[in-house]
Amino acid sequence: MKHSTRRGLATGALAVSAALLLAGCAGGGGSADPSDDGDASGELTEVKLQLQWLPQAQFAGYFAAVDQGFFEEEGLEVEIIPSGGDIVPQDALANGDVDFAIAWVPKVLGSIEAGANLTDIAQIFQRSGTLQVSWADSGIESVADFEGKKIGSWGFGNEWEIFAAMAAEGLDSTTVEIITQDFNMNAFLQGDIDAAQAMTYNEYAQLLETANPDTGELYQPEDFNVISYQDTVGGMLQDAIWADTERLDSDEAYAETAVKFLKAVVKGWAFARDNPEEAAEITLASGSGWGPSHELWMMNEINKLIWPADAGIGVIDEAAWEQTVEGALAAVNETGAHLITEEPPATAWSNEYIQQALDELEADGVDVSGADFAPIEVELQEGGN
């Protein structure tokens, strides 16, 4: 394989519309093999994609690729499989249950060190969306102020940016009390946490769509101090598309399918960029349990994490990758555990497949960089409705 250096929680029931489950839930692992050559036979190649969470605008590009027929245009029939914490995406991929998976880079780095053979073939999110939110009068204005405080984290691998940022500040992880928080802001609002973990596109919105009991009005940004990990050395790469390294090397049909898959995904995300309102509606129809204003907020914030993409959406920036690895090596949690202890192999990422996809799309006139992207204004309603 060429190693190129070219440059959330839904509270509704887990439901995925029939339009998304285009392929049957047949067992036996991934299905992108030479016998499923969509171009040669005229039939669609079946592909299974494992999400890392429930349906929501965090994954709008994939849902849009189904809804708009982009996968079908590439000869693919894609089954999108949600998780809810019950499925670890990289494990499902490593076990051969799916063909591709969406997961944060630091989480997969830990899995790779444990023996998984996986490759990041497209870095969809170019920026970290993780925040640490405290009250405006808390005195917590930077990571350096964490010492002696109750710091909220969801766990499940989401905590490593906290510890990487603390390590960069020279803070011992044992100087803070890590409070396991649910995927909401209730414990923070109740005063049980000094600084709560939040995603720009989800939990932070939950705060801003909550009424202040003292005023009866919705909380405002000025009510909070917000630390963005993107602005710290601890910021790490998040949602990426992962493939099976061995299959990429040994199975030509799988490698070709990877490029077709990425082409459709890029078109899906470009659609979500240019049509955020419609993309939000697609995710709602695809099983999201959020209210419409929350979903639109999420779509807008997700676009900010992707666009503009100077080198093209999905291209892995080597400097950002190295910062993620360095943070993962430096991070030590409150129990003294390390995320990883050595550099990942060179096969952990490759721009070969996404670059081929982008080149073909650009030749067809698709805007893959979004240089003119501008976010929209979203007004949150109480409860996200």
MINU-280484 format. One record per residue (C-alpha): residue in one letter; z, y, x; residue number from 1. Coordinates in Angstrom, 1 decimal, always signed. Layout:
! residues N
+------+--------+--------+--------+------+
| tido |     c3 |     c2 |     c1 | loba |
+------+--------+--------+--------+------+
|    A |      Z |      Y |      X |  NUM |
...
+------+--------+--------+--------+------+
! end
This chain:
! residues 385
+------+--------+--------+--------+------+
| tido |     c3 |     c2 |     c1 | loba |
+------+--------+--------+--------+------+
|    M |   +0.0 |   +0.0 |   +0.0 |    1 |
|    K |   -0.9 |   +3.4 |   +1.3 |    2 |
|    H |   +2.2 |   +5.6 |   +1.7 |    3 |
|    S |   +0.8 |   +9.0 |   +1.0 |    4 |
|    T |   +2.6 |  +12.2 |   +1.9 |    5 |
|    R |   +0.1 |  +14.4 |   +0.0 |    6 |
|    R |   +1.3 |  +16.9 |   -1.9 |    7 |
|    G |  +20.0 |  +12.3 |  -22.9 |    8 |
|    L |  +22.0 |  +11.1 |  -26.4 |    9 |
|    A |  +20.4 |  +10.7 |  -29.8 |   10 |
|    T |  +23.1 |  +10.1 |  -32.5 |   11 |
|    G |  +20.7 |   +8.7 |  -35.1 |   12 |
|    A |  +20.0 |   +5.0 |  -35.5 |   13 |
|    L |  +17.8 |   +3.5 |  -32.8 |   14 |
|    A |  +14.4 |   +3.5 |  -34.5 |   15 |
|    V |  +10.9 |   +3.3 |  -33.0 |   16 |
|    S |   +8.0 |   +3.8 |  -35.4 |   17 |
|    A |   +5.4 |   +1.1 |  -35.8 |   18 |
|    A |   +2.8 |   +3.5 |  -34.4 |   19 |
|    L |   +4.6 |   +3.3 |  -31.0 |   20 |
|    L |   +5.0 |   -0.5 |  -30.9 |   21 |
|    L |   +1.3 |   -1.1 |  -30.5 |   22 |
|    A |   +1.9 |   -4.4 |  -28.8 |   23 |
|    G |   +4.0 |   -7.2 |  -30.1 |   24 |
|    C |   +7.4 |   -7.8 |  -28.6 |   25 |
|    A |   +6.3 |  -11.0 |  -26.9 |   26 |
|    G |   +8.6 |  -12.4 |  -24.2 |   27 |
|    G |   +7.7 |  -13.5 |  -20.8 |   28 |
|    G |   +7.6 |  -10.3 |  -18.9 |   29 |
|    G |   +4.8 |   -7.8 |  -18.1 |   30 |
|    S |   +1.3 |   -8.4 |  -19.3 |   31 |
|    A |   -1.0 |   -6.2 |  -17.1 |   32 |
|    D |   -2.8 |   -9.1 |  -15.3 |   33 |
|    P |   -6.4 |   -9.9 |  -14.4 |   34 |
|    S |   -6.9 |  -11.9 |  -17.6 |   35 |
|    D |   -6.2 |   -8.7 |  -19.6 |   36 |
|    D |   -9.1 |   -6.6 |  -18.2 |   37 |
|    G |   -9.7 |   -4.1 |  -21.0 |   38 |
|    D |  -12.9 |   -2.8 |  -19.5 |   39 |
|    A |  -14.5 |   -6.2 |  -19.0 |   40 |
|    S |  -13.6 |   -7.8 |  -22.3 |   41 |
|    G |  -13.6 |   -4.8 |  -24.6 |   42 |
|    E |  -10.0 |   -5.7 |  -25.5 |   43 |
|    L |   -7.1 |   -3.5 |  -24.6 |   44 |
|    T |   -4.8 |   -4.4 |  -21.7 |   45 |
|    E |   -1.2 |   -4.8 |  -23.0 |   46 |
|    V |   +1.4 |   -2.8 |  -21.1 |   47 |
|    K |   +5.1 |   -2.5 |  -21.6 |   48 |
|    L |   +6.9 |   +0.7 |  -20.7 |   49 |
|    Q |  +10.7 |   +0.7 |  -20.4 |   50 |
|    L |  +12.4 |   +4.1 |  -21.2 |   51 |
|    Q |  +15.8 |   +4.9 |  -19.8 |   52 |
|    W |  +17.2 |   +6.2 |  -23.1 |   53 |
|    L |  +16.5 |   +6.5 |  -26.8 |   54 |
|    P |  +13.4 |   +8.2 |  -28.3 |   55 |
|    Q |  +13.6 |  +12.0 |  -27.7 |   56 |
|    A |  +11.5 |  +14.8 |  -26.2 |   57 |
|    Q |  +12.6 |  +13.7 |  -22.7 |   58 |
|    F |   +9.8 |  +11.1 |  -23.2 |   59 |
|    A |   +7.4 |  +13.2 |  -25.2 |   60 |
|    G |   +4.5 |  +12.7 |  -22.9 |   61 |
|    Y |   +4.6 |   +9.0 |  -23.4 |   62 |
|    F |   +4.9 |   +9.2 |  -27.2 |   63 |
|    A |   +2.1 |  +11.8 |  -27.2 |   64 |
|    A |   -0.2 |   +9.5 |  -25.1 |   65 |
|    V |   +0.2 |   +6.9 |  -27.9 |   66 |
|    D |   -0.1 |   +9.4 |  -30.8 |   67 |
|    Q |   -3.2 |  +11.1 |  -29.3 |   68 |
|    G |   -4.9 |   +7.9 |  -28.3 |   69 |
|    F |   -4.8 |   +8.6 |  -24.6 |   70 |
|    F |   -3.7 |   +5.1 |  -23.7 |   71 |
|    E |   -6.4 |   +3.6 |  -25.8 |   72 |
|    E |   -9.0 |   +5.8 |  -24.1 |   73 |
|    E |   -7.9 |   +4.2 |  -20.9 |   74 |
|    G |   -8.2 |   +0.7 |  -22.3 |   75 |
|    L |   -4.5 |   +0.2 |  -22.7 |   76 |
|    E |   -2.2 |   -0.9 |  -25.6 |   77 |
|    V |   +1.2 |   +0.3 |  -24.7 |   78 |
|    E |   +4.6 |   -0.8 |  -26.1 |   79 |
|    I |   +7.3 |   +1.8 |  -25.5 |   80 |
|    I |  +10.7 |   +0.1 |  -25.3 |   81 |
|    P |  +13.7 |   +2.4 |  -25.7 |   82 |
|    S |  +17.1 |   +1.9 |  -24.2 |   83 |
|    G |  +20.5 |   +3.2 |  -25.3 |   84 |
|    G |  +22.5 |   +2.2 |  -22.2 |   85 |
|    D |  +22.0 |   -1.5 |  -23.1 |   86 |
|    I |  +19.0 |   -1.9 |  -20.9 |   87 |
|    V |  +18.8 |   -0.7 |  -17.2 |   88 |
|    P |  +15.2 |   +0.3 |  -16.8 |   89 |
|    Q |  +14.8 |   -0.7 |  -13.1 |   90 |
|    D |  +16.4 |   -4.0 |  -13.8 |   91 |
|    A |  +14.0 |   -4.7 |  -16.6 |   92 |
|    L |  +11.1 |   -3.9 |  -14.2 |   93 |
|    A |  +12.5 |   -5.9 |  -11.3 |   94 |
|    N |  +13.1 |   -8.9 |  -13.6 |   95 |
|    G |   +9.4 |   -8.8 |  -14.7 |   96 |
|    D |  +10.3 |   -8.0 |  -18.3 |   97 |
|    V |   +8.1 |   -4.8 |  -18.3 |   98 |
|    D |   +5.2 |   -3.4 |  -16.4 |   99 |
|    F |   +6.5 |   +0.1 |  -15.7 |  100 |
|    A |   +9.9 |   +1.9 |  -16.2 |  101 |
|    I |  +11.3 |   +5.4 |  -16.4 |  102 |
|    A |  +14.4 |   +6.1 |  -14.3 |  103 |
|    W |  +16.1 |   +8.6 |  -12.1 |  104 |
|    V |  +15.4 |   +8.3 |   -8.4 |  105 |
|    P |  +19.0 |   +8.0 |   -7.1 |  106 |
|    K |  +19.8 |   +5.2 |   -9.6 |  107 |
|    V |  +16.8 |   +3.2 |   -8.4 |  108 |
|    L |  +17.6 |   +3.9 |   -4.8 |  109 |
|    G |  +20.9 |   +2.0 |   -5.4 |  110 |
|    S |  +18.9 |   -0.8 |   -7.0 |  111 |
|    I |  +16.5 |   -0.9 |   -4.1 |  112 |
|    E |  +19.3 |   -1.2 |   -1.6 |  113 |
|    A |  +20.6 |   -4.1 |   -3.7 |  114 |
|    G |  +17.3 |   -5.9 |   -3.4 |  115 |
|    A |  +14.9 |   -4.5 |   -6.1 |  116 |
|    N |  +11.4 |   -4.1 |   -4.8 |  117 |
|    L |  +10.2 |   -1.0 |   -6.7 |  118 |
|    T |   +7.9 |   +2.0 |   -6.0 |  119 |
|    D |   +8.0 |   +5.5 |   -7.5 |  120 |
|    I |   +4.3 |   +6.0 |   -8.4 |  121 |
|    A |   +4.8 |   +9.4 |  -10.2 |  122 |
|    Q |   +7.6 |  +11.9 |  -10.1 |  123 |
|    I |   +7.2 |  +13.4 |  -13.5 |  124 |
|    F |  +10.3 |  +15.7 |  -13.4 |  125 |
|    Q |  +10.0 |  +18.0 |  -10.4 |  126 |
|    R |  +13.4 |  +19.6 |  -10.9 |  127 |
|    S |  +16.9 |  +18.5 |  -11.7 |  128 |
|    G |  +18.0 |  +19.2 |  -15.2 |  129 |
|    T |  +21.7 |  +18.5 |  -14.6 |  130 |
|    L |  +24.4 |  +21.2 |  -15.2 |  131 |
|    Q |  +28.1 |  +21.4 |  -14.9 |  132 |
|    V |  +29.4 |  +23.7 |  -17.7 |  133 |
|    S |  +32.8 |  +25.4 |  -17.8 |  134 |
|    W |  +34.3 |  +28.3 |  -19.9 |  135 |
|    A |  +33.4 |  +31.8 |  -18.7 |  136 |
|    D |  +37.1 |  +32.5 |  -17.9 |  137 |
|    S |  +37.7 |  +29.1 |  -16.1 |  138 |
|    G |  +37.1 |  +30.5 |  -12.5 |  139 |
|    I |  +34.7 |  +27.6 |  -11.9 |  140 |
|    E |  +31.6 |  +29.4 |  -10.7 |  141 |
|    S |  +30.3 |  +27.0 |   -8.0 |  142 |
|    V |  +30.8 |  +23.4 |   -6.8 |  143 |
|    A |  +33.3 |  +24.8 |   -4.3 |  144 |
|    D |  +35.6 |  +25.6 |   -7.2 |  145 |
|    F |  +35.8 |  +21.9 |   -8.3 |  146 |
|    E |  +38.9 |  +21.1 |   -6.2 |  147 |
|    G |  +41.9 |  +20.2 |   -8.4 |  148 |
|    K |  +39.8 |  +20.4 |  -11.6 |  149 |
|    K |  +39.0 |  +17.8 |  -14.3 |  150 |
|    I |  +35.2 |  +17.2 |  -13.8 |  151 |
|    G |  +33.4 |  +15.4 |  -16.6 |  152 |
|    S |  +30.7 |  +12.8 |  -15.9 |  153 |
|    W |  +28.9 |  +10.2 |  -18.0 |  154 |
|    G |  +28.9 |   +7.7 |  -15.1 |  155 |
|    F |  +26.1 |   +5.1 |  -15.2 |  156 |
|    G |  +24.6 |   +6.6 |  -12.0 |  157 |
|    N |  +24.5 |  +10.1 |  -13.5 |  158 |
|    E |  +27.5 |  +11.2 |  -11.4 |  159 |
|    W |  +25.8 |  +11.1 |   -8.0 |  160 |
|    E |  +24.6 |  +14.7 |   -8.0 |  161 |
|    I |  +28.2 |  +15.8 |   -8.5 |  162 |
|    F |  +29.3 |  +13.9 |   -5.4 |  163 |
|    A |  +26.3 |  +14.8 |   -3.3 |  164 |
|    A |  +26.9 |  +18.5 |   -4.1 |  165 |
|    M |  +30.6 |  +18.1 |   -3.3 |  166 |
|    A |  +29.8 |  +16.4 |   +0.0 |  167 |
|    A |  +27.5 |  +19.4 |   +0.9 |  168 |
|    E |  +30.5 |  +21.7 |   +0.3 |  169 |
|    G |  +32.7 |  +19.5 |   +2.4 |  170 |
|    L |  +34.9 |  +18.5 |   -0.5 |  171 |
|    D |  +36.6 |  +15.2 |   -0.6 |  172 |
|    S |  +35.8 |  +13.4 |   -3.9 |  173 |
|    T |  +39.5 |  +12.5 |   -4.3 |  174 |
|    T |  +40.3 |  +16.2 |   -4.7 |  175 |
|    V |  +38.9 |  +16.2 |   -8.2 |  176 |
|    E |  +39.8 |  +14.2 |  -11.3 |  177 |
|    I |  +36.7 |  +12.6 |  -12.7 |  178 |
|    I |  +36.8 |  +12.3 |  -16.4 |  179 |
|    T |  +34.5 |   +9.9 |  -18.1 |  180 |
|    Q |  +32.8 |  +11.9 |  -21.0 |  181 |
|    D |  +30.8 |  +10.7 |  -23.9 |  182 |
|    F |  +27.2 |  +11.8 |  -24.2 |  183 |
|    N |  +28.4 |  +14.9 |  -26.1 |  184 |
|    M |  +30.5 |  +18.0 |  -25.4 |  185 |
|    N |  +33.5 |  +17.1 |  -27.7 |  186 |
|    A |  +36.0 |  +16.5 |  -24.9 |  187 |
|    F |  +35.0 |  +19.8 |  -23.3 |  188 |
|    L |  +35.3 |  +21.7 |  -26.5 |  189 |
|    Q |  +38.7 |  +20.2 |  -27.1 |  190 |
|    G |  +39.9 |  +21.3 |  -23.6 |  191 |
|    D |  +40.2 |  +17.8 |  -22.0 |  192 |
|    I |  +37.6 |  +18.7 |  -19.3 |  193 |
|    D |  +37.4 |  +21.7 |  -17.1 |  194 |
|    A |  +33.7 |  +21.4 |  -16.3 |  195 |
|    A |  +31.5 |  +19.0 |  -18.3 |  196 |
|    Q |  +28.3 |  +17.4 |  -17.3 |  197 |
|    A |  +25.3 |  +18.5 |  -19.4 |  198 |
|    M |  +21.5 |  +18.3 |  -19.3 |  199 |
|    T |  +19.6 |  +21.6 |  -19.8 |  200 |
|    Y |  +17.7 |  +19.9 |  -22.6 |  201 |
|    N |  +20.5 |  +18.1 |  -24.4 |  202 |
|    E |  +24.2 |  +18.6 |  -24.0 |  203 |
|    Y |  +23.9 |  +22.3 |  -23.1 |  204 |
|    A |  +22.0 |  +22.8 |  -26.4 |  205 |
|    Q |  +24.8 |  +21.0 |  -28.2 |  206 |
|    L |  +27.1 |  +23.7 |  -27.1 |  207 |
|    L |  +24.8 |  +26.5 |  -28.2 |  208 |
|    E |  +24.3 |  +24.9 |  -31.7 |  209 |
|    T |  +28.1 |  +24.7 |  -32.2 |  210 |
|    A |  +30.0 |  +27.3 |  -34.1 |  211 |
|    N |  +32.9 |  +29.1 |  -32.3 |  212 |
|    P |  +35.9 |  +28.5 |  -34.6 |  213 |
|    D |  +37.3 |  +31.9 |  -33.6 |  214 |
|    T |  +34.2 |  +33.8 |  -34.8 |  215 |
|    G |  +32.3 |  +31.5 |  -37.0 |  216 |
|    E |  +29.2 |  +32.3 |  -35.0 |  217 |
|    L |  +27.3 |  +30.0 |  -32.7 |  218 |
|    Y |  +28.5 |  +30.0 |  -29.0 |  219 |
|    Q |  +26.3 |  +32.1 |  -26.7 |  220 |
|    P |  +25.3 |  +31.5 |  -23.1 |  221 |
|    E |  +27.8 |  +34.2 |  -22.0 |  222 |
|    D |  +30.6 |  +32.1 |  -23.2 |  223 |
|    F |  +30.1 |  +29.7 |  -20.4 |  224 |
|    N |  +29.7 |  +29.4 |  -16.6 |  225 |
|    V |  +26.8 |  +27.1 |  -15.8 |  226 |
|    I |  +26.2 |  +25.5 |  -12.4 |  227 |
|    S |  +22.7 |  +24.0 |  -12.0 |  228 |
|    Y |  +22.5 |  +21.2 |   -9.5 |  229 |
|    Q |  +18.9 |  +22.2 |   -8.9 |  230 |
|    D |  +20.3 |  +25.2 |   -7.1 |  231 |
|    T |  +22.6 |  +23.1 |   -4.9 |  232 |
|    V |  +21.9 |  +20.7 |   -2.0 |  233 |
|    G |  +23.1 |  +18.0 |   -4.3 |  234 |
|    G |  +20.1 |  +18.4 |   -6.7 |  235 |
|    M |  +18.2 |  +15.1 |   -7.0 |  236 |
|    L |  +14.9 |  +13.9 |   -8.4 |  237 |
|    Q |  +15.2 |  +12.5 |  -11.9 |  238 |
|    D |  +12.7 |  +11.0 |  -14.3 |  239 |
|    A |  +10.0 |   +9.1 |  -12.4 |  240 |
|    I |   +7.6 |   +6.3 |  -13.2 |  241 |
|    W |   +8.4 |   +3.1 |  -11.3 |  242 |
|    A |   +6.2 |   +0.1 |  -10.6 |  243 |
|    D |   +6.6 |   -3.3 |   -9.1 |  244 |
|    T |   +5.9 |   -3.0 |   -5.4 |  245 |
|    E |   +4.8 |   -6.6 |   -4.9 |  246 |
|    R |   +2.4 |   -6.5 |   -7.8 |  247 |
|    L |   +0.9 |   -3.2 |   -6.6 |  248 |
|    D |   +0.1 |   -4.9 |   -3.3 |  249 |
|    S |   -1.0 |   -8.3 |   -4.5 |  250 |
|    D |   -2.5 |   -7.7 |   -8.0 |  251 |
|    E |   -5.6 |   -5.5 |   -8.0 |  252 |
|    A |   -5.7 |   -5.5 |  -11.8 |  253 |
|    Y |   -2.1 |   -4.2 |  -12.0 |  254 |
|    A |   -2.8 |   -1.5 |   -9.4 |  255 |
|    E |   -5.9 |   -0.4 |  -11.4 |  256 |
|    T |   -3.8 |   -0.5 |  -14.6 |  257 |
|    A |   -1.3 |   +1.7 |  -12.9 |  258 |
|    V |   -3.9 |   +4.4 |  -12.4 |  259 |
|    K |   -5.2 |   +4.2 |  -15.9 |  260 |
|    F |   -1.6 |   +4.3 |  -17.2 |  261 |
|    L |   -0.9 |   +7.4 |  -15.2 |  262 |
|    K |   -4.1 |   +9.1 |  -16.4 |  263 |
|    A |   -3.0 |   +8.7 |  -20.0 |  264 |
|    V |   +0.5 |   +9.8 |  -19.2 |  265 |
|    V |   -0.6 |  +13.0 |  -17.5 |  266 |
|    K |   -2.8 |  +13.8 |  -20.5 |  267 |
|    G |   +0.2 |  +13.1 |  -22.7 |  268 |
|    W |   +2.4 |  +15.5 |  -20.8 |  269 |
|    A |   -0.4 |  +18.1 |  -20.7 |  270 |
|    F |   -0.6 |  +17.9 |  -24.4 |  271 |
|    A |   +3.2 |  +18.4 |  -24.7 |  272 |
|    R |   +2.9 |  +21.4 |  -22.4 |  273 |
|    D |   +0.2 |  +23.0 |  -24.5 |  274 |
|    N |   +1.5 |  +21.9 |  -27.9 |  275 |
|    P |   +5.3 |  +21.9 |  -27.7 |  276 |
|    E |   +5.9 |  +22.2 |  -31.4 |  277 |
|    E |   +3.6 |  +19.3 |  -32.2 |  278 |
|    A |   +5.0 |  +17.2 |  -29.4 |  279 |
|    A |   +8.5 |  +17.7 |  -30.7 |  280 |
|    E |   +7.3 |  +16.6 |  -34.1 |  281 |
|    I |   +5.7 |  +13.5 |  -32.6 |  282 |
|    T |   +9.1 |  +12.5 |  -31.0 |  283 |
|    L |  +10.9 |  +13.1 |  -34.2 |  284 |
|    A |   +8.4 |  +10.8 |  -35.9 |  285 |
|    S |   +8.8 |   +8.3 |  -33.1 |  286 |
|    G |  +12.5 |   +7.7 |  -33.9 |  287 |
|    S |  +14.5 |  +10.6 |  -32.4 |  288 |
|    G |  +17.7 |  +11.2 |  -34.2 |  289 |
|    W |  +18.0 |  +14.9 |  -33.3 |  290 |
|    G |  +17.4 |  +17.8 |  -35.6 |  291 |
|    P |  +14.2 |  +19.8 |  -35.4 |  292 |
|    S |  +15.5 |  +22.8 |  -33.6 |  293 |
|    H |  +17.4 |  +20.6 |  -31.0 |  294 |
|    E |  +14.2 |  +18.6 |  -30.5 |  295 |
|    L |  +12.1 |  +21.7 |  -29.9 |  296 |
|    W |  +14.7 |  +23.1 |  -27.5 |  297 |
|    M |  +14.6 |  +19.8 |  -25.7 |  298 |
|    M |  +10.8 |  +19.8 |  -25.5 |  299 |
|    N |  +10.8 |  +23.3 |  -24.1 |  300 |
|    E |  +13.4 |  +22.6 |  -21.5 |  301 |
|    I |  +11.6 |  +19.3 |  -20.4 |  302 |
|    N |   +8.4 |  +21.3 |  -19.9 |  303 |
|    K |  +10.4 |  +23.6 |  -17.6 |  304 |
|    L |  +11.3 |  +20.6 |  -15.4 |  305 |
|    I |   +7.7 |  +19.5 |  -15.1 |  306 |
|    W |   +5.6 |  +22.7 |  -15.1 |  307 |
|    P |   +4.2 |  +24.3 |  -13.2 |  308 |
|    A |   +3.4 |  +21.4 |  -10.9 |  309 |
|    D |   +1.8 |  +23.1 |   -7.8 |  310 |
|    A |   +0.5 |  +19.8 |   -6.3 |  311 |
|    G |   -0.2 |  +18.3 |   -9.7 |  312 |
|    I |   +2.1 |  +16.6 |  -12.2 |  313 |
|    G |   +3.6 |  +13.4 |  -10.8 |  314 |
|    V |   +3.0 |  +14.1 |   -7.1 |  315 |
|    I |   +6.1 |  +13.3 |   -5.1 |  316 |
|    D |   +7.2 |  +16.3 |   -2.9 |  317 |
|    E |   +8.4 |  +14.8 |   +0.4 |  318 |
|    A |  +11.0 |  +17.5 |   +0.9 |  319 |
|    A |  +12.5 |  +16.9 |   -2.5 |  320 |
|    W |  +12.4 |  +13.1 |   -1.9 |  321 |
|    E |  +14.2 |  +13.6 |   +1.5 |  322 |
|    Q |  +16.8 |  +15.8 |   -0.1 |  323 |
|    T |  +17.5 |  +13.2 |   -2.8 |  324 |
|    V |  +17.8 |  +10.5 |   -0.1 |  325 |
|    E |  +20.1 |  +12.7 |   +2.0 |  326 |
|    G |  +22.2 |  +13.5 |   -1.0 |  327 |
|    A |  +22.4 |   +9.8 |   -1.9 |  328 |
|    L |  +23.5 |   +8.9 |   +1.6 |  329 |
|    A |  +26.2 |  +11.6 |   +1.7 |  330 |
|    A |  +27.6 |  +11.0 |   -1.8 |  331 |
|    V |  +30.9 |   +9.2 |   -1.9 |  332 |
|    N |  +32.6 |   +8.8 |   -5.3 |  333 |
|    E |  +36.3 |   +9.0 |   -6.2 |  334 |
|    T |  +36.8 |   +5.3 |   -5.4 |  335 |
|    G |  +35.2 |   +5.6 |   -1.9 |  336 |
|    A |  +32.0 |   +3.9 |   -2.9 |  337 |
|    H |  +28.6 |   +5.0 |   -1.5 |  338 |
|    L |  +25.4 |   +5.1 |   -3.6 |  339 |
|    I |  +23.3 |   +3.9 |   -0.6 |  340 |
|    T |  +24.2 |   +3.3 |   +3.0 |  341 |
|    E |  +20.7 |   +3.3 |   +4.6 |  342 |
|    E |  +17.3 |   +4.9 |   +4.2 |  343 |
|    P |  +15.2 |   +3.3 |   +1.6 |  344 |
|    P |  +12.0 |   +1.5 |   +2.7 |  345 |
|    A |   +8.7 |   +3.4 |   +3.0 |  346 |
|    T |   +7.5 |   +1.5 |   +0.0 |  347 |
|    A |  +10.0 |   +3.2 |   -2.3 |  348 |
|    W |   +7.4 |   +5.9 |   -3.1 |  349 |
|    S |   +3.7 |   +6.4 |   -3.0 |  350 |
|    N |   +1.4 |   +9.2 |   -4.1 |  351 |
|    E |   -1.7 |   +6.9 |   -3.9 |  352 |
|    Y |   -1.9 |   +6.1 |   -7.5 |  353 |
|    I |   -1.0 |   +9.4 |   -9.1 |  354 |
|    Q |   -3.4 |  +11.2 |   -6.7 |  355 |
|    Q |   -6.2 |   +8.9 |   -7.8 |  356 |
|    A |   -5.3 |   +9.6 |  -11.4 |  357 |
|    L |   -5.2 |  +13.4 |  -10.9 |  358 |
|    D |   -8.5 |  +13.5 |   -9.0 |  359 |
|    E |  -10.2 |  +11.7 |  -11.8 |  360 |
|    L |   -8.6 |  +13.9 |  -14.5 |  361 |
|    E |   -9.5 |  +17.1 |  -12.6 |  362 |
|    A |  -13.1 |  +15.9 |  -12.4 |  363 |
|    D |  -12.9 |  +15.7 |  -16.2 |  364 |
|    G |  -11.5 |  +19.2 |  -16.5 |  365 |
|    V |   -7.9 |  +18.3 |  -17.3 |  366 |
|    D |   -5.4 |  +21.0 |  -16.2 |  367 |
|    V |   -3.0 |  +18.9 |  -14.1 |  368 |
|    S |   -0.9 |  +21.7 |  -12.5 |  369 |
|    G |   -0.1 |  +24.0 |  -15.5 |  370 |
|    A |   -0.2 |  +27.1 |  -13.2 |  371 |
|    D |   -0.2 |  +29.3 |  -16.3 |  372 |
|    F |   +2.6 |  +27.5 |  -18.1 |  373 |
|    A |   +5.1 |  +29.8 |  -19.9 |  374 |
|    P |   +8.0 |  +28.4 |  -21.9 |  375 |
|    I |   +8.4 |  +29.3 |  -25.6 |  376 |
|    E |  +11.3 |  +30.9 |  -27.3 |  377 |
|    V |  +13.5 |  +28.5 |  -29.2 |  378 |
|    E |  +16.2 |  +29.5 |  -31.7 |  379 |
|    L |  +18.8 |  +26.8 |  -32.0 |  380 |
|    Q |  +20.3 |  +26.3 |  -35.5 |  381 |
|    E |  +23.8 |  +25.0 |  -36.1 |  382 |
|    G |  +23.9 |  +21.3 |  -35.6 |  383 |
|    G |  +20.4 |  +21.4 |  -34.2 |  384 |
|    N |  +18.9 |  +21.4 |  -37.6 |  385 |
+------+--------+--------+--------+------+
! end
